[in-house]
């Protein structure tokens, strides 16, 4: 299969012998109609830009007939309908894929989560709760959760006179990435940046998408020197990582700013402002650097 003249390796998933539960649905976890539930009660179900689609996704990056979901009686299968920009399941371009509980389906800039099981209503409500704390695109914490956590950690650091640090970073020349390679490539880069950073931070650290291409990391019990050292490791990690989308290598770097408190009281907005000032200083120093 080719997209925009470039060859993409696609996957035809192995058919399972185990039948899926009869109840199944798709939940929008990123894009318009966030949280909307589509029950899979008939077959086939057409996904596309056309108003005649069972699941209409009105975006330019979506083909009129983009993909369809078929219930064979033993499994539920999604098939790409030779769409312009492809159908992705768990970040892999597919022609046909047998869906499993928890699979993430990406068409255009919309992401659905496939749910199936003996009680999908409970699963659905759990997913809706998750949406209140998680950014659907990057699977990091969202801005709301970040602000609530930062407020709580500032209070704790002040109460026990403990260090607390904050790293703010964003992608350099991200508009150029979108303009040159398209928004789908930009989305893929954002997600991959988050994916490679997650294993490098502690369980108690909070990585959040602050907005657009900007991220934040809350670091309890970490002083300024520790935050700066971690920021430099993350900067080098991103710079050295090879980001590839549809066969094209996309150079990516980030700029980072750090702020720290050692038990003194500070407001959430002031703490963010301090880290943001250092981030802007990094931007003005040529980018791809850490300032603290």
TAHU-V884237 format. One record per backbone hydrogen bond with DSSP energy under -1.0 kcal/mol. CO is the residue of the C=O (numbers start at 1). NH is the residue of the N-H. E is the energy in kcal/mol with one decimal. If there is no record, write none. Layout:
{{CO	NH	E} {CO	NH	E}}
//
This chain:
{{1	8	-2.3} {3	6	-2.0} {6	3	-2.2} {11	95	-1.3} {11	96	-1.1} {23	117	-1.1} {24	40	-2.7} {25	115	-2.7} {26	38	-3.1} {27	113	-2.5} {28	35	-3.1} {30	111	-2.3} {33	36	-2.6} {36	28	-2.2} {38	26	-2.4} {39	41	-1.1} {45	69	-2.7} {46	55	-2.4} {47	66	-1.8} {47	67	-2.2} {48	57	-2.4} {50	53	-1.7} {55	48	-1.9} {57	59	-1.8} {59	62	-1.6} {63	49	-2.1} {64	50	-1.5} {66	81	-2.8} {67	47	-3.4} {68	79	-2.8} {69	45	-2.5} {70	77	-3.1} {74	20	-1.3} {75	72	-2.6} {76	99	-2.9} {77	70	-3.2} {78	97	-2.1} {79	68	-2.3} {87	94	-2.6} {88	106	-3.1} {89	92	-1.3} {92	89	-2.4} {93	11	-1.1} {95	80	-2.0} {96	13	-1.7} {97	78	-2.6} {100	103	-2.3} {103	114	-2.8} {104	90	-2.9} {105	112	-3.1} {106	88	-2.4} {107	110	-2.2} {110	107	-2.2} {111	29	-2.5} {111	30	-1.3} {112	105	-2.8} {113	27	-1.9} {114	102	-3.4} {115	25	-2.3} {119	123	-1.5} {120	124	-2.8} {121	125	-2.2} {122	126	-2.2} {123	127	-2.1} {124	128	-2.4} {125	129	-2.1} {126	130	-2.1} {127	131	-1.8} {129	132	-1.2} {130	133	-1.7} {130	134	-1.9} {133	142	-2.4} {135	139	-2.3} {140	135	-3.3} {141	209	-2.6} {142	146	-2.3} {143	147	-2.6} {144	148	-2.1} {145	149	-2.7} {146	150	-2.9} {147	151	-2.0} {148	152	-1.9} {149	153	-2.8} {150	154	-2.4} {151	155	-1.8} {152	156	-2.1} {153	157	-2.7} {154	158	-2.1} {155	159	-2.4} {156	160	-2.3} {157	162	-2.1} {163	221	-1.7} {164	261	-2.6} {165	219	-2.9} {166	259	-2.2} {167	217	-2.5} {168	257	-2.9} {169	215	-3.5} {170	255	-2.1} {173	177	-1.3} {174	178	-2.1} {175	179	-3.0} {176	180	-2.4} {177	181	-2.5} {178	182	-2.1} {182	186	-1.8} {183	187	-2.7} {184	188	-2.0} {185	189	-2.3} {186	190	-2.3} {187	191	-2.3} {188	192	-2.2} {189	193	-2.7} {190	194	-2.0} {191	195	-2.3} {192	196	-2.3} {193	197	-1.4} {194	198	-2.1} {197	200	-2.1} {198	201	-1.3} {206	218	-2.2} {207	141	-2.2} {208	216	-2.5} {211	214	-2.7} {213	171	-1.1} {214	210	-1.5} {214	211	-1.8} {215	169	-2.4} {216	208	-3.0} {217	167	-2.3} {218	206	-1.9} {219	165	-1.9} {219	222	-1.2} {223	227	-2.4} {224	228	-2.5} {225	229	-2.1} {226	230	-2.2} {227	231	-2.8} {228	232	-2.1} {229	233	-1.8} {230	234	-2.4} {231	235	-2.6} {232	236	-2.4} {233	237	-2.2} {234	238	-2.3} {235	239	-2.2} {236	240	-2.3} {237	241	-1.1} {243	250	-3.2} {245	248	-2.0} {248	245	-2.7} {253	172	-2.5} {255	170	-1.7} {256	291	-2.0} {257	168	-2.8} {259	166	-2.8} {261	164	-2.2} {267	271	-2.3} {268	272	-2.4} {269	273	-2.3} {270	274	-2.3} {271	275	-1.9} {272	276	-2.9} {273	277	-2.5} {274	278	-1.5} {275	279	-1.9} {276	280	-2.8} {277	281	-1.9} {278	282	-2.1} {279	283	-2.2} {280	284	-2.4} {282	287	-2.0} {283	286	-1.2} {289	256	-2.4} {291	258	-2.2}}
//
